[in-house]
């Protein structure tokens, strides 16, 4: 990348050098991701060591699970954490499968976190993550639209409408309605499939900028089954396919209040995306989005990864999402990108995907 490309991005090569030099004083070498839990069965997680305290405005993000972990002190209560803290917290608090925990955390870190200071906001942009790397990097936290967070959330509005991270009462009322209609008053796999389809159709009809391409194409379906895998008390050992259900009172605590129910136990086994195949198959839809800034104009995008192209998900995320944010990194920033990208790949090594090295190997 020539220096002229940095001029387009708003920084000359000299300015970039100065920015990287400023960051060197706060740089952290990214440690390896934590390993799996030593004890991965169920246990009480709403305990005396983790009392609930309400999060302050600005500390909340679009993920009710991470918000809950911060509210209970499994994550720093200000919502700013290292990837290692997040991987440990989602395993300890929810018994999230290690592969899912590392892959999701480092995916978010690469696009929303500060790769020099090794800090990520689970909410909005904050100075607590340290000085920003050179633009076009965003370092905007999980609230940042279209790099990790996306449209058609179950209880949060699309970014197009102005607030993509706050609890939305209207969408919650729809969540309750669908749970009553399809789940007998609880959220189950049938509700997950029908509500996922409903939110996609609503976005097509109301959001002229609606996008459902990778990586959001994957996370939209994943988030539909997360509540069944993580928000149901672990003493219930049924699987989503066996009829596992989430009561609405408990669901509201997680989605609105970011709070464990009383006496809550984490999942009985490491969990992640169990049940997702049912949600995908109930109402199949190819990746795409509304074209030409028009509602009801959904056009399939044949270039996007889908569930049959996992390696493309990984490769496109690196080359089409990460690299545009860091087109020509230098020094510590380049080093930390290389390290974090390898951690991101290493957890899926063995799936037949070829590792991508946009910044070299060392």
RODO-2510 file (C-alpha; in nm, 4 decimals, decimal comma):
residues 362
     n   res          X          Y          Z
     1     x     0,0000     0,0000     0,0000
     2     x     0,1495     0,3316    -0,1057
     3     x     0,1577     0,6413     0,1116
     4     x    -0,1076     0,7943    -0,1139
     5     x    -0,3554     0,5382     0,0190
     6     x    -0,2968     0,6705     0,3683
     7     x    -0,3563     1,0224     0,2434
     8     x    -0,6969     0,9048     0,1241
     9     x    -0,7610     0,7619     0,4706
    10     x    -0,6750     1,0989     0,6228
    11     x    -0,3206     1,0205     0,7399
    12     x     0,0109     1,0761     0,5690
    13     x     0,2797     0,8149     0,6173
    14     x     0,4589     1,0491     0,8560
    15     x     0,1429     1,0984     1,0632
    16     x     0,0964     0,7243     1,0761
    17     x     0,4531     0,6798     1,2013
    18     x     0,3892     0,9386     1,4726
    19     x     0,0653     0,7725     1,5774
    20     x     0,2290     0,4306     1,6041
    21     x     0,5160     0,5798     1,8044
    22     x     0,2661     0,7313     2,0496
    23     x     0,1016     0,3945     2,0940
    24     x     0,4292     0,2187     2,1741
    25     x     0,4208     0,3470     2,5311
    26     x     0,0944     0,1650     2,6065
    27     x     0,1514    -0,1438     2,3954
    28     x     0,0780    -0,4921     2,5268
    29     x     0,1941    -0,8165     2,3687
    30     x    -0,1258    -1,0224     2,3258
    31     x    -0,1090    -1,3339     2,5471
    32     x    -0,2305    -1,6674     2,4169
    33     x    -0,6030    -1,7294     2,4668
    34     x    -0,6960    -1,9125     2,7886
    35     x    -0,7605    -2,2837     2,7624
    36     x    -1,0837    -2,4723     2,8325
    37     x    -1,2286    -2,4948     3,1830
    38     x    -1,0785    -2,7568     3,4109
    39     x    -1,4251    -2,8304     3,5500
    40     x    -1,6855    -2,7924     3,2770
    41     x    -2,0011    -2,9101     3,4520
    42     x    -2,2817    -2,7019     3,5946
    43     x    -2,2373    -2,4918     3,9060
    44     x    -2,3957    -2,1964     4,0802
    45     x    -2,2825    -1,8736     3,9101
    46     x    -2,5208    -1,6239     4,0723
    47     x    -2,3261    -1,6518     4,3972
    48     x    -2,2091    -1,4193     4,6741
    49     x    -1,8842    -1,3516     4,4929
    50     x    -2,0742    -1,2181     4,1896
    51     x    -2,3533    -0,9874     4,3088
    52     x    -2,5564    -0,7994     4,0499
    53     x    -2,4920    -0,4282     4,0096
    54     x    -2,6587    -0,2220     3,7363
    55     x    -2,4336    -0,1137     3,4527
    56     x    -2,3919     0,2564     3,3930
    57     x    -2,5114     0,4159     3,0722
    58     x    -2,2505     0,3644     2,8043
    59     x    -2,1162     0,0432     2,9570
    60     x    -2,3884    -0,1673     2,7942
    61     x    -2,3535    -0,3196     2,4513
    62     x    -2,5672    -0,5179     2,2075
    63     x    -2,4912    -0,8568     2,3690
    64     x    -2,7102    -0,9314     2,6737
    65     x    -2,4832    -1,2196     2,7724
    66     x    -2,1702    -1,0054     2,7991
    67     x    -2,3717    -0,7303     2,9668
    68     x    -2,4859    -0,9824     3,2279
    69     x    -2,1319    -1,1018     3,2919
    70     x    -2,0214    -0,7416     3,3476
    71     x    -2,3183    -0,6717     3,5764
    72     x    -2,2106    -0,9650     3,7953
    73     x    -1,8391    -0,8930     3,7899
    74     x    -1,7290    -1,1856     3,5761
    75     x    -1,6073    -0,9092     3,3451
    76     x    -1,4867    -0,5663     3,4568
    77     x    -1,8008    -0,3757     3,5482
    78     x    -1,7103    -0,0814     3,3250
    79     x    -1,7396    -0,3076     3,0208
    80     x    -1,3760    -0,2799     2,9093
    81     x    -1,1900    -0,6104     2,9072
    82     x    -0,9051    -0,8037     2,7507
    83     x    -0,9823    -1,0948     2,5183
    84     x    -0,8474    -1,3321     2,7847
    85     x    -1,0905    -1,1899     3,0401
    86     x    -1,3804    -1,2351     2,7979
    87     x    -1,2885    -1,5938     2,7079
    88     x    -1,2575    -1,6809     3,0771
    89     x    -1,5828    -1,5038     3,1658
    90     x    -1,8054    -1,6639     2,9016
    91     x    -1,6721    -2,0057     2,9969
    92     x    -1,6955    -1,9496     3,3719
    93     x    -2,0335    -1,7758     3,3685
    94     x    -2,2130    -1,9618     3,0898
    95     x    -1,9967    -2,2698     3,0173
    96     x    -1,9524    -2,1561     2,6580
    97     x    -1,7698    -2,4043     2,4386
    98     x    -1,4015    -2,3116     2,4223
    99     x    -1,3840    -2,2991     2,0416
   100     x    -1,6905    -2,0738     2,0207
   101     x    -1,5569    -1,8524     2,3003
   102     x    -1,2171    -1,7954     2,1404
   103     x    -1,3413    -1,7605     1,7825
   104     x    -1,6126    -1,5083     1,8733
   105     x    -1,3946    -1,3108     2,1129
   106     x    -1,0973    -1,2716     1,8808
   107     x    -1,3252    -1,1986     1,5865
   108     x    -1,4729    -0,9098     1,7849
   109     x    -1,1313    -0,7986     1,9085
   110     x    -0,9866    -0,7764     1,5577
   111     x    -1,2485    -0,5305     1,4356
   112     x    -1,3825    -0,3547     1,7480
   113     x    -1,0952    -0,3629     1,9967
   114     x    -0,7686    -0,1776     2,0470
   115     x    -0,5105    -0,4217     1,9170
   116     x    -0,2219    -0,2287     2,0695
   117     x    -0,3530    -0,2095     2,4277
   118     x    -0,5336    -0,5469     2,4122
   119     x    -0,8617    -0,3938     2,5327
   120     x    -1,2158    -0,4232     2,3974
   121     x    -1,5300    -0,2355     2,4981
   122     x    -1,8417    -0,4538     2,5129
   123     x    -2,0383    -0,1315     2,4625
   124     x    -1,9525     0,1914     2,2849
   125     x    -1,6325     0,3703     2,2001
   126     x    -1,4393     0,4791     2,5094
   127     x    -1,1059     0,6326     2,6034
   128     x    -1,0597     0,3476     2,8493
   129     x    -0,9293     0,1275     2,5679
   130     x    -0,6368     0,3675     2,5203
   131     x    -0,5153     0,5829     2,2302
   132     x    -0,6600     0,4824     1,8952
   133     x    -0,4453     0,3270     1,6238
   134     x    -0,4336     0,5235     1,2969
   135     x    -0,7520     0,5521     1,0915
   136     x    -0,9321     0,3882     0,9191
   137     x    -0,9306     0,1702     1,2343
   138     x    -1,2485     0,2297     1,4347
   139     x    -1,1904     0,0790     1,7824
   140     x    -1,5558     0,1530     1,8494
   141     x    -1,6495    -0,1353     2,0779
   142     x    -1,9208    -0,3906     2,0109
   143     x    -2,1752    -0,1166     1,9386
   144     x    -1,9955    -0,0537     1,6073
   145     x    -2,2314    -0,1458     1,3258
   146     x    -2,1601    -0,3813     1,0367
   147     x    -1,8234    -0,5227     1,1383
   148     x    -1,9463    -0,7613     1,4098
   149     x    -2,2831    -0,6329     1,5346
   150     x    -2,5584    -0,6423     1,2724
   151     x    -2,9218    -0,6020     1,1724
   152     x    -3,2349    -0,7987     1,2692
   153     x    -3,1532    -0,8511     1,6371
   154     x    -3,4301    -1,0073     1,8451
   155     x    -3,4493    -0,7340     2,1115
   156     x    -3,2385    -0,4491     1,9722
   157     x    -3,3293    -0,2208     1,6808
   158     x    -3,1260    -0,1938     1,3615
   159     x    -2,8520     0,0682     1,3579
   160     x    -3,0390     0,2488     1,0784
   161     x    -3,3029     0,3534     1,3327
   162     x    -3,0499     0,5139     1,5658
   163     x    -2,9908     0,2747     1,8584
   164     x    -2,8537    -0,0729     1,7993
   165     x    -2,7673    -0,1625     2,1590
   166     x    -3,0460    -0,0639     2,3984
   167     x    -3,3281    -0,2946     2,5047
   168     x    -3,6267    -0,2308     2,2747
   169     x    -3,9646    -0,2754     2,4433
   170     x    -4,1539    -0,3146     2,1171
   171     x    -3,9252    -0,5955     2,0037
   172     x    -3,9499    -0,7535     2,3476
   173     x    -4,3298    -0,7512     2,3204
   174     x    -4,2909    -0,9346     1,9906
   175     x    -4,0534    -1,1826     2,1573
   176     x    -4,3257    -1,2509     2,4166
   177     x    -4,5975    -1,2774     2,1506
   178     x    -4,4017    -1,5329     1,9472
   179     x    -4,3157    -1,7286     2,2626
   180     x    -4,6849    -1,7453     2,3474
   181     x    -4,7891    -1,8365     1,9930
   182     x    -4,5224    -2,0940     1,9122
   183     x    -4,3753    -2,1974     2,2473
   184     x    -4,6661    -2,2218     2,4888
   185     x    -4,5387    -1,9219     2,6837
   186     x    -4,1673    -2,0031     2,6646
   187     x    -3,8848    -1,9449     2,4186
   188     x    -3,7897    -2,2721     2,2493
   189     x    -3,6361    -2,3859     1,9209
   190     x    -3,9622    -2,3381     1,7302
   191     x    -3,9900    -1,9813     1,8579
   192     x    -3,6247    -1,9215     1,7720
   193     x    -3,6832    -2,0217     1,4089
   194     x    -4,0052    -1,8257     1,3657
   195     x    -3,8775    -1,5127     1,5382
   196     x    -3,5535    -1,5180     1,3403
   197     x    -3,7537    -1,5277     1,0178
   198     x    -3,9883    -1,2547     1,1395
   199     x    -3,7045    -1,0169     1,2276
   200     x    -3,5419    -1,0721     0,8880
   201     x    -3,8704    -0,9990     0,7109
   202     x    -3,9268    -0,6889     0,9231
   203     x    -3,5802    -0,5597     0,8407
   204     x    -3,6360    -0,6191     0,4693
   205     x    -3,9627    -0,4244     0,4894
   206     x    -3,8412    -0,1296     0,6996
   207     x    -3,4628    -0,0867     0,6761
   208     x    -3,3405     0,0341     0,3358
   209     x    -2,9834    -0,0458     0,4428
   210     x    -3,0596    -0,3963     0,5716
   211     x    -2,7645    -0,6315     0,5290
   212     x    -2,7485    -1,0046     0,5936
   213     x    -2,4088    -1,1009     0,4568
   214     x    -2,1121    -1,2637     0,6295
   215     x    -2,0260    -1,2306     0,9128
   216     x    -2,3718    -1,1106     1,0205
   217     x    -2,5325    -1,3931     0,8222
   218     x    -2,3740    -1,6328     1,0723
   219     x    -2,4195    -1,4362     1,3936
   220     x    -2,7876    -1,3666     1,3221
   221     x    -2,8651    -1,7373     1,3420
   222     x    -2,6191    -1,8044     1,6214
   223     x    -2,7796    -1,5426     1,8465
   224     x    -3,1178    -1,7106     1,7999
   225     x    -3,0004    -2,0234     1,9822
   226     x    -2,7667    -1,8627     2,2361
   227     x    -3,0533    -1,7991     2,4834
   228     x    -3,1436    -2,1685     2,4830
   229     x    -2,7838    -2,2727     2,5350
   230     x    -2,6835    -2,0141     2,7946
   231     x    -2,9859    -1,8538     2,9615
   232     x    -3,1548    -2,1766     3,0756
   233     x    -3,0524    -2,3048     3,4178
   234     x    -2,7910    -2,5790     3,3831
   235     x    -2,9828    -2,8173     3,6060
   236     x    -3,2123    -2,8593     3,3075
   237     x    -3,0096    -3,1074     3,1021
   238     x    -3,2414    -3,1295     2,8016
   239     x    -3,1045    -3,0055     2,4699
   240     x    -3,2757    -2,7481     2,2473
   241     x    -3,3750    -3,0301     2,0115
   242     x    -3,5261    -3,2191     2,3046
   243     x    -3,7509    -2,9274     2,3914
   244     x    -3,5373    -2,7129     2,6195
   245     x    -3,7208    -2,3901     2,6926
   246     x    -3,6438    -2,0518     2,8414
   247     x    -3,9085    -1,8939     3,0633
   248     x    -4,0032    -1,5366     2,9823
   249     x    -3,9310    -1,4039     3,3311
   250     x    -3,5754    -1,5342     3,3124
   251     x    -3,5379    -1,4110     2,9545
   252     x    -3,6415    -1,0591     3,0555
   253     x    -3,3824    -1,0545     3,3328
   254     x    -3,1088    -1,1299     3,0798
   255     x    -3,2278    -0,9146     2,7887
   256     x    -3,3414    -0,6063     2,9824
   257     x    -3,1751    -0,6130     3,3234
   258     x    -2,8562    -0,8054     3,2347
   259     x    -2,9050    -1,0157     3,5455
   260     x    -2,8815    -1,3836     3,6357
   261     x    -3,2023    -1,5275     3,7800
   262     x    -3,1806    -1,6177     4,1490
   263     x    -2,9847    -1,9369     4,2143
   264     x    -2,8824    -1,9557     3,8482
   265     x    -2,6517    -2,2417     3,7454
   266     x    -2,4505    -2,2355     3,4229
   267     x    -2,4994    -2,4936     3,1441
   268     x    -2,4247    -2,8527     3,2405
   269     x    -2,1907    -2,9091     2,9439
   270     x    -1,9799    -2,6765     2,7262
   271     x    -2,2359    -2,5267     2,4893
   272     x    -2,2539    -2,3004     2,1871
   273     x    -2,4708    -2,3309     1,8798
   274     x    -2,6756    -2,6408     1,9547
   275     x    -3,0047    -2,6244     1,7639
   276     x    -2,8861    -2,3838     1,4960
   277     x    -2,9442    -2,6313     1,2119
   278     x    -3,3161    -2,6358     1,2911
   279     x    -3,3379    -2,2562     1,2819
   280     x    -3,1527    -2,2385     0,9502
   281     x    -3,3603    -2,5129     0,7875
   282     x    -3,7021    -2,3867     0,8977
   283     x    -3,6918    -2,0730     0,6804
   284     x    -3,3881    -2,0903     0,4494
   285     x    -3,2580    -1,7626     0,3114
   286     x    -2,9399    -1,6884     0,1197
   287     x    -2,7045    -1,4063     0,2226
   288     x    -2,7950    -1,0692     0,0792
   289     x    -2,9504    -0,7343     0,1595
   290     x    -3,1724    -0,4523     0,0430
   291     x    -3,0236    -0,3052    -0,2734
   292     x    -3,0184     0,0547    -0,3955
   293     x    -3,1252     0,1923    -0,0577
   294     x    -3,4798     0,0610    -0,1006
   295     x    -3,6955    -0,1420     0,1352
   296     x    -3,8461    -0,4690     0,0120
   297     x    -3,5608    -0,5009    -0,2347
   298     x    -3,3698    -0,7997    -0,0982
   299     x    -3,1029    -0,9167    -0,3399
   300     x    -2,8944    -1,2292    -0,2862
   301     x    -2,5179    -1,1755    -0,2623
   302     x    -2,3477    -1,4795    -0,4185
   303     x    -2,0056    -1,3613    -0,3005
   304     x    -2,0915    -1,3914     0,0701
   305     x    -1,9965    -1,6934     0,2766
   306     x    -2,2830    -1,9096     0,4004
   307     x    -2,3115    -2,2119     0,6288
   308     x    -2,1714    -2,4384     0,3606
   309     x    -1,8581    -2,2244     0,3262
   310     x    -1,7031    -2,1968     0,6718
   311     x    -1,3496    -2,1449     0,5412
   312     x    -1,4733    -1,8565     0,3286
   313     x    -1,6248    -1,7039     0,6433
   314     x    -1,2803    -1,7054     0,8035
   315     x    -1,0919    -1,5888     0,4941
   316     x    -1,3402    -1,3139     0,4019
   317     x    -1,3491    -1,1871     0,7581
   318     x    -0,9741    -1,1397     0,7479
   319     x    -0,9403    -0,9994     0,3968
   320     x    -1,2677    -0,8054     0,3620
   321     x    -1,3375    -0,6903     0,7182
   322     x    -1,0069    -0,6695     0,9060
   323     x    -0,7682    -0,5602     0,6290
   324     x    -0,9750    -0,2555     0,5192
   325     x    -0,9524    -0,1303     0,8795
   326     x    -0,5749    -0,1829     0,8835
   327     x    -0,4523    -0,1465     0,5246
   328     x    -0,0860    -0,0795     0,6039
   329     x    -0,0060    -0,1261     0,9736
   330     x     0,3421    -0,0717     1,1085
   331     x     0,5508    -0,1589     1,4108
   332     x     0,3686    -0,2799     1,7205
   333     x     0,0281    -0,2531     1,5525
   334     x     0,1379    -0,4844     1,2706
   335     x     0,2949    -0,7264     1,5202
   336     x    -0,0205    -0,7431     1,7304
   337     x    -0,2385    -0,7887     1,4244
   338     x    -0,0271    -1,0861     1,3166
   339     x    -0,0459    -1,2381     1,6662
   340     x    -0,4221    -1,1902     1,7075
   341     x    -0,4969    -1,3140     1,3569
   342     x    -0,3054    -1,6312     1,4343
   343     x    -0,4996    -1,6830     1,7579
   344     x    -0,8199    -1,6343     1,5585
   345     x    -0,7119    -1,9001     1,3096
   346     x    -0,5483    -2,1388     1,5546
   347     x    -0,8753    -2,2277     1,7279
   348     x    -1,0246    -2,3531     1,3974
   349     x    -0,7068    -2,5195     1,2740
   350     x    -0,8054    -2,8704     1,1729
   351     x    -1,1197    -2,7620     0,9871
   352     x    -0,9364    -2,7705     0,6566
   353     x    -0,9062    -2,3934     0,6214
   354     x    -0,5874    -2,2356     0,4900
   355     x    -0,4435    -1,9672     0,7159
   356     x    -0,4358    -1,6167     0,5691
   357     x    -0,1319    -1,3929     0,6253
   358     x    -0,2189    -1,0409     0,5032
   359     x     0,0651    -0,8847     0,7044
   360     x     0,3234    -1,1605     0,6784
   361     x     0,4097    -1,4279     0,9321
   362     x     0,6261    -1,2283     1,1719
***
